Amino acid sequence: MKIELPTRRHTTRLAGALAPLLKPGDLVVLTGDLGAGKTFFARALCRALGVPHEVPVTSPTFTLVHQLEGRLPIAHADLYRLGSDTADASEGELSQLGLRELRAEGSALLVEWGEPFLEALGGDALRIHLITCPPDAGAQRAAVVSATGPRSLVLLTSLPSPATLRASSGR
């Protein structure tokens, strides 16, 4: 499903629509180029999940994982720096972060740059690929949302339609 995100409000609205659908153990993987809005979306989702505004929600690029509390525990990870030369080394680094264990214990995982590690994270992810659009596309950004398993398919099909999200954002 492709959703145009012409303003930050539209991105926040998408995060707000996803938040009430998430359950303990869900995996959301954010992909996209640098500057595409992954951390902005992650912050909007965490706020919609009840993380207080006084708690900073920043990119965990250097710490790799931030654990946050909302209506459910959230593990927000950025795996950009797990760029070791071999997949085995990267997966070893990933296992040291304990993300799969956090997921099994009931944390919702919100992972930036997690695409290469889907299986190591336990699979069945809602993938949100954020893209920047050419100036003539009508929107500055868009999200392409897809599912990789049965639980993420429930999340995907439970999201409002792109037209509903656009209309509810009040252009």
C-alpha positions in Angstrom: 0.0 0.0 0.0 1.4 3.4 -1.0 0.5 6.4 1.2 1.4 10.0 0.1 2.8 12.0 3.0 2.7 15.6 1.7 3.2 17.1 5.2 4.6 16.1 8.6 1.0 16.1 9.8 0.3 13.2 7.3 3.3 11.3 8.6 2.1 11.8 12.2 -1.4 10.7 11.2 -0.1 7.4 9.7 1.8 6.8 13.0 -1.3 7.6 15.0 -3.3 5.1 12.9 -0.8 2.4 13.4 -0.2 2.9 17.2 -3.5 1.4 18.5 -3.1 -1.6 16.3 0.3 -2.6 17.8 0.5 -5.5 20.3 3.4 -6.7 22.4 6.0 -8.5 20.2 5.1 -6.7 16.9 7.9 -5.7 14.6 7.9 -2.5 12.6 10.9 -2.1 10.2 11.5 1.4 8.8 13.5 1.7 5.6 14.5 4.5 3.3 17.3 6.8 2.4 19.0 9.1 4.8 16.7 12.0 5.5 13.5 10.2 4.4 11.9 10.6 7.8 12.5 7.3 9.6 13.3 8.9 12.9 10.5 11.4 12.6 8.0 8.6 12.0 9.5 6.6 14.9 9.1 9.6 17.2 5.5 10.1 16.0 4.7 6.5 16.6 6.2 6.5 20.1 4.2 9.6 21.0 1.1 7.9 19.7 1.9 4.9 21.9 2.0 7.2 24.9 5.7 8.0 25.4 5.5 11.3 27.3 6.7 14.4 25.5 9.4 15.1 28.1 11.1 11.8 27.1 13.3 12.4 24.1 12.7 10.1 21.2 15.9 10.4 19.1 17.7 8.3 16.6 19.6 5.5 18.5 22.3 5.5 15.8 25.2 5.5 18.3 23.5 3.7 21.2 21.8 1.3 18.8 18.8 0.7 21.1 16.5 2.9 23.2 14.0 1.3 25.5 10.8 3.4 26.0 7.6 2.9 27.9 4.2 3.8 26.5 1.0 1.8 26.6 3.4 -1.1 25.9 7.2 -1.5 26.1 9.0 -0.2 22.9 12.5 -1.1 21.8 13.6 1.5 19.2 16.7 0.4 17.4 18.8 1.8 14.6 20.9 -0.9 12.9 22.6 1.4 10.4 26.0 1.0 12.1 25.8 -2.8 12.1 27.6 -2.7 8.8 30.2 -5.2 9.5 32.0 -6.8 6.5 30.2 -10.1 6.9 26.6 -11.0 7.5 27.7 -13.5 10.2 29.5 -10.7 12.1 26.5 -8.4 11.8 24.1 -11.0 13.0 26.5 -11.7 16.0 26.4 -8.0 16.8 22.6 -8.0 16.5 22.2 -10.9 18.9 24.3 -9.0 21.5 21.7 -6.2 21.4 19.0 -8.7 22.6 16.3 -7.4 20.3 14.8 -10.8 19.7 14.6 -11.4 23.4 13.0 -8.0 24.0 10.4 -8.9 21.4 9.8 -12.3 23.0 9.3 -10.5 26.4 6.6 -8.3 24.9 8.3 -5.2 23.6 7.2 -3.8 20.3 10.3 -3.5 18.1 10.6 -0.4 16.0 13.7 -0.8 13.9 15.3 1.7 11.6 17.6 0.1 8.9 16.4 -3.3 9.9 15.7 -4.8 6.5 18.8 -7.0 6.2 18.0 -8.5 9.7 14.3 -9.4 9.3 14.8 -13.1 10.0 17.3 -12.5 12.8 14.7 -10.2 14.4 12.1 -13.0 14.2 10.5 -12.2 10.9 6.8 -11.2 10.4 7.4 -7.5 10.1 5.3 -4.5 9.0 7.7 -2.8 6.6 7.4 0.9 6.1 9.6 2.2 3.3 9.8 6.0 3.4 10.6 7.6 0.2 11.3 11.1 -0.9 9.4 12.0 -4.1 10.3 14.1 -7.1 9.0 17.7 -7.0 6.3 16.9 -9.6 4.9 14.0 -7.6 2.4 16.0 -5.6 3.9 15.0 -2.2 7.3 15.4 -0.7 7.3 12.0 0.8 5.4 8.7 0.6 5.3 5.5 2.6 5.1 2.1 1.0 3.7 -0.3 3.6 4.0 -4.0 3.2 3.8 -7.2 5.4 6.1 -10.2 5.6 3.9 -12.5 7.6 0.5 -13.2 9.1 0.5 -10.8 12.0 2.0 -8.0 10.0 -0.7 -8.6 7.3 -3.3 -8.1 10.0 -1.7 -4.8 10.8 -1.5 -3.8 7.2 -5.1 -4.6 6.4 -6.2 -2.9 9.6 -4.7 0.5 8.6 -7.1 3.0 7.2 -7.0 3.5 3.4 -4.6 6.1 2.0 -7.6 8.2 1.0 -9.0 8.1 4.5 -5.6 9.0 6.0 -5.3 11.9 3.5 -8.9 13.2 4.2 -8.5 12.9 8.0 -5.3 15.0 7.9 -7.2 18.1 6.8 -4.8 18.7 4.0 
